[in-house]
Amino acid sequence: MQVSIPESKATPRTNMKRGFLKGKSLNTGNEPIIKVQTRITPPPAPNAKTVDGFIPMPCGPASTSRDAPLVGTLPPDMSHRIAVTLPPRELCGTERMTTTLLFPGMKEAILALPGFPAPLTHTAESFEIGPIKGKGLGMFATADFDTGDLIICERPLYVSTVVQPFSLRPGDPTANDAIVELLSRMCEYDRRMFYSLHNCKGNDCPREQGIIDTNAINVGALPGYDGACAAIYIDVSRINHSCTPNVISRWDLLAFTMEIRALTPIRKGEEITMSYMDKTAPRADRQKELKEKYDFICRCPSCSLTGAAAKESHIRLATIYRSAVTPYDDDELEKWINDVSAPEDKITKACLFVLDMMEKEKYFNEKVWAVRSQRLCKAYCAMEKLEEAKKCAIQAAKIWKALAGNDGGWLAVAEAPQKTKYWGLRTKKIREAERANAQEA
Ligand SMILES: C[S@@+](CC[C@H](N)C(=O)[O-])C[C@H]1O[C@@H](n2cnc3c(N)ncnc32)[C@H](O)[C@@H]1O
């Protein structure tokens, strides 16, 4: 049977758990809690600023971004939000339920998803939360993890649309009043957990809003509403930022959980870090955004680079970005396979160059990574390089697992590269050319 090299050019959807803490039943119903008029802040300008000819990627791994921009306009029937508990008690037994603040229709759309709610994945509790100098609390590994390993899978405490409609009429309830009301309906344990989370906003805004702004992680759009939604977690929200993160998050809509998987090998005792923002932005822009939004100065390995090393990092990110915007096709590969005079390493060299940049930056742009690994593996297969093809497919399986939660078909390739349709294509051409030359001579 032939094995297919995964061809997906689509970005795998990224999603995160820690020691699953059973929440007590919430008594929230589906009734609207506060009806308010909608005021919409204009959408932010497109992220396309140019710095030294370097255009930041418009999107990093979507679900790792804590940036939750306001969306444009809301349909008129979405002028108020509703408190909903998801999954409902009758569908999730004793598992944690999430308190959500959603627009009308969203709950029905989520419940209509075939297979919702998928059962929770329980993992060994291989992390702990503890203090870390200059960062408050953080999360630490209590076991070794390899790329792609699941570290935690956690159902949120709270999920809400990022748009917070509120009334301009004096005396009307504010957006924060809706949150306070919702919190008052949570069980005592969940409420205590919410208020124990860090608030980097101080007295700049109401405490509840400050906690949400500090800890919410974007989960993207939920069914029934195209705008962004964000979630707060008991454990996952303790993960600190690094521009060179060692984990990646992936929102699993069906299980209504966030998965955190190792992006790089992690040793026992190491701090677990994720990226709060778009990694391709230049360092100064990252620093500014982190200070403004989260009130800290990032001293991660990438931000600590100076002089030539900082410049090299900048060039690597620009190269990754350029590769991301280059359309993908197999024409070049086909040409190389058929052109026996082309250098043997033409394709592999180009792919390894970009993959090496991502390894060095610890930034795996999903599209670039998927396209380059595919092409590299195909080239090794075409050259009948068994060990290289296997190694490439094993690494591809690990990274795919980190990004998408499964190996994407790469393990089958790793087991039998000879069974892919690319096996020996170029070596066959070379042998044919050699035979033809010999006959001519
Ligand atoms: C989502 S919380 C992370 C958990 C938080 N450290 C705590 O004690 O609960 C975000 C806040 O953690 C701190 N933080 C996160 N990453 C940091 C870093 N790399 N360096 C310093 N502080 C950081 C900042 O105060 C930030 O506002």
The ligand as a Tripos MOL2 file, in Angstrom:
@<TRIPOS>MOLECULE
LIG
   27    29     1     0     0
SMALL
NO_CHARGES

@<TRIPOS>ATOM
      1 C1         -0.8270   35.7190   32.5780 C.3       1 LIG1
      2 S1          0.0840   36.3490   33.8810 S.3       1 LIG1
      3 C2          1.2650   35.0720   34.0680 C.3       1 LIG1
      4 C3          1.2950   34.5680   35.4940 C.3       1 LIG1
      5 C4          1.7750   35.5730   36.4890 C.3       1 LIG1
      6 N1          3.2330   35.6250   36.5220 N.3       1 LIG1
      7 C5          1.2160   35.2880   37.8780 C.2       1 LIG1
      8 O1          1.9420   35.5120   38.8510 O.co2     1 LIG1
      9 O2          0.0720   34.8790   37.9770 O.co2     1 LIG1
     10 C6          0.9190   37.6520   33.0660 C.3       1 LIG1
     11 C7          1.7610   38.4690   33.9880 C.3       1 LIG1
     12 O3          2.8900   37.7070   34.4040 O.3       1 LIG1
     13 C8          4.0730   38.5260   34.4030 C.3       1 LIG1
     14 N2          4.9690   38.0210   33.3640 N.ar      1 LIG1
     15 C9          4.6710   37.1870   32.3520 C.ar      1 LIG1
     16 N3          5.7450   36.9000   31.6320 N.ar      1 LIG1
     17 C10         6.7570   37.5740   32.1780 C.ar      1 LIG1
     18 C11         8.1330   37.7030   31.8560 C.ar      1 LIG1
     19 N4          8.6860   37.0690   30.8400 N.pl3     1 LIG1
     20 N5          8.9100   38.4800   32.6500 N.ar      1 LIG1
     21 C12         8.3800   39.1570   33.7120 C.ar      1 LIG1
     22 N6          7.0630   39.0800   34.0550 N.ar      1 LIG1
     23 C13         6.2670   38.3010   33.2900 C.ar      1 LIG1
     24 C14         3.6060   39.9360   34.0950 C.3       1 LIG1
     25 O4          3.3620   40.5840   35.3140 O.3       1 LIG1
     26 C15         2.3140   39.7060   33.3440 C.3       1 LIG1
     27 O5          1.4490   40.8000   33.4790 O.3       1 LIG1
@<TRIPOS>BOND
     1     1     2 1
     2     2     3 1
     3     2    10 1
     4     3     4 1
     5     4     5 1
     6     5     6 1
     7     5     7 1
     8     7     8 2
     9     7     9 1
    10    10    11 1
    11    11    12 1
    12    11    26 1
    13    12    13 1
    14    13    14 1
    15    13    24 1
    16    14    15 ar
    17    14    23 ar
    18    15    16 ar
    19    16    17 ar
    20    17    18 ar
    21    17    23 ar
    22    18    19 1
    23    18    20 ar
    24    20    21 ar
    25    21    22 ar
    26    22    23 ar
    27    24    25 1
    28    24    26 1
    29    26    27 1
@<TRIPOS>SUBSTRUCTURE
     1 LIG1         1 GROUP 0 **** ****
